[in-house]
Amino acid sequence: MPTPSATTDADLALAAELGQQLRVDSVRSSTSAGSGHPTSSMSAADLMAVLLHECLTAADQLARNGISARVIDLYSVKPVDTATLTEAAAATGGRLVIAEDHHPEGGLGCAVVDALVGAGQTGLAVAHLAVREMPGSGTTAELLDAAGIDAAHIAAAARGLLG
């Protein structure tokens, strides 16, 4: 088995250049599609990082209030990591907050609930945060807040599931 080589400055520069091109291509495709997506100016990697960061920030906010939360970075809906989801549902008493950066129909929330129900989970309490209206213009923070998928909304949804 070959040993991994050290990352060079040239490797990092190439990765940064490719990342920038992905962002440009993402903006072009989102613009031409007219999606109106709240984060359409970001690459898929940026989208995951933004929502993952929001979820981690929400978990930190909850921890400061004595509420334990786990964050699952479900980066793939096919295949869904049913084992991890089932374990999480069992550990949380079936209470789940699902935050996704697009419309709810056919998205991450549907995939999570389908996977859990298919695995025989019952008694789920789900708060599904998603983009439900056509977004306008603004900064990423403004759009995430307006869509109800920022850290504050995620933390509030988790508190709401606790009663």
C-alpha positions in Angstrom: 0.0 0.0 0.0 1.5 3.4 -1.0 2.2 5.9 1.7 0.3 9.2 1.4 2.4 12.1 0.4 2.5 15.4 2.1 0.3 18.1 0.8 2.3 20.8 -1.0 1.6 24.5 -1.5 1.0 23.7 -5.2 -1.6 21.1 -4.2 -3.4 23.6 -2.0 -3.3 26.3 -4.7 -4.8 23.9 -7.2 -7.5 22.9 -4.7 -8.3 26.5 -4.1 -8.5 27.2 -7.8 -10.7 24.2 -8.4 -13.0 25.3 -5.5 -13.3 28.8 -7.0 -14.2 27.4 -10.4 -16.8 25.1 -8.7 -18.3 28.3 -7.1 -18.4 30.1 -10.5 -20.0 27.1 -12.2 -22.5 26.8 -9.3 -23.5 30.4 -9.7 -23.8 30.0 -13.5 -26.0 26.9 -13.2 -28.2 28.3 -10.4 -28.6 31.6 -12.3 -29.5 29.9 -15.6 -31.9 27.6 -13.8 -33.6 30.5 -12.0 -33.8 28.4 -8.9 -34.0 31.3 -6.4 -32.2 29.1 -4.0 -31.1 30.9 -0.8 -27.5 29.7 -1.1 -27.3 29.5 -4.9 -24.1 31.4 -5.0 -22.2 28.7 -3.1 -20.8 25.3 -4.2 -22.2 22.1 -2.8 -19.2 21.9 -0.4 -20.0 25.4 0.9 -23.7 24.5 1.4 -22.8 21.5 3.5 -20.3 23.6 5.5 -22.8 26.4 6.0 -25.6 24.2 7.3 -23.3 22.0 9.3 -21.8 25.1 10.9 -25.3 26.3 11.7 -26.2 23.0 13.3 -23.0 22.9 15.3 -23.6 26.4 16.5 -27.1 25.5 17.5 -25.8 22.4 19.4 -23.4 24.8 21.3 -26.2 27.1 22.1 -28.3 24.2 23.4 -25.3 22.9 25.5 -25.0 26.2 27.2 -28.6 25.7 28.3 -27.9 22.2 29.6 -29.5 20.5 26.5 -27.5 17.7 24.9 -27.7 17.5 21.1 -26.0 15.4 18.5 -25.3 16.6 14.9 -25.3 14.2 12.0 -23.7 15.4 8.8 -25.9 13.4 6.4 -24.1 14.3 3.3 -25.7 11.7 1.2 -29.4 10.8 0.8 -28.6 7.8 -1.3 -27.6 5.7 0.3 -28.9 7.0 3.6 -26.9 6.0 6.7 -29.9 4.2 8.3 -27.8 2.7 11.1 -26.6 6.1 12.3 -30.1 7.6 12.0 -31.7 4.7 13.9 -29.1 5.0 16.7 -29.7 8.7 16.9 -33.5 8.3 17.1 -33.1 5.7 19.8 -30.8 8.0 21.8 -33.0 11.1 21.5 -36.3 9.4 22.2 -37.3 9.8 18.5 -36.8 13.6 18.7 -35.2 14.9 15.5 -34.5 18.3 14.0 -33.8 18.1 10.3 -32.4 21.2 8.7 -32.0 21.4 4.9 -31.2 24.3 2.6 -33.8 23.6 -0.1 -37.5 23.0 -0.3 -38.8 20.1 1.8 -40.5 18.1 -0.8 -38.4 15.1 -1.7 -35.4 16.3 0.2 -33.4 15.3 3.2 -36.3 15.3 5.6 -38.2 12.9 3.5 -35.2 10.6 3.1 -34.6 10.6 6.9 -38.2 9.8 7.8 -38.5 7.2 5.1 -35.3 5.5 6.3 -36.4 5.5 9.9 -39.9 4.3 9.3 -38.5 1.6 6.9 -36.2 0.5 9.8 -39.3 0.1 12.0 -38.9 3.3 14.1 -42.1 4.6 15.6 -43.0 7.5 17.9 -40.9 10.0 16.0 -41.2 13.7 16.8 -39.7 15.6 13.8 -39.1 19.3 13.3 -38.4 19.7 9.6 -36.7 23.1 8.8 -36.5 23.8 5.1 -36.9 26.7 2.6 -40.6 27.1 2.3 -40.9 30.4 0.4 -39.2 31.8 -2.6 -36.1 33.6 -1.2 -35.1 37.1 -2.1 -31.7 38.7 -2.1 -29.4 39.1 1.0 -26.4 37.9 2.7 -26.1 34.2 3.5 -26.9 35.0 7.2 -30.0 37.0 6.2 -31.3 34.3 3.9 -30.7 31.5 6.3 -32.6 33.5 9.0 -35.4 34.3 6.6 -35.7 30.7 5.6 -35.7 29.6 9.2 -32.6 27.4 8.9 -30.0 29.3 10.9 -28.6 28.3 14.2 -31.2 30.2 16.2 -34.1 28.6 14.4 -32.5 25.1 14.7 -31.9 25.5 18.5 -35.5 26.8 18.9 -36.9 23.8 17.0 -34.9 21.5 19.3 -36.2 23.2 22.4 -39.7 23.0 21.0 -39.4 19.2 20.7 -38.6 19.0 24.4 -41.9 20.5 25.3 
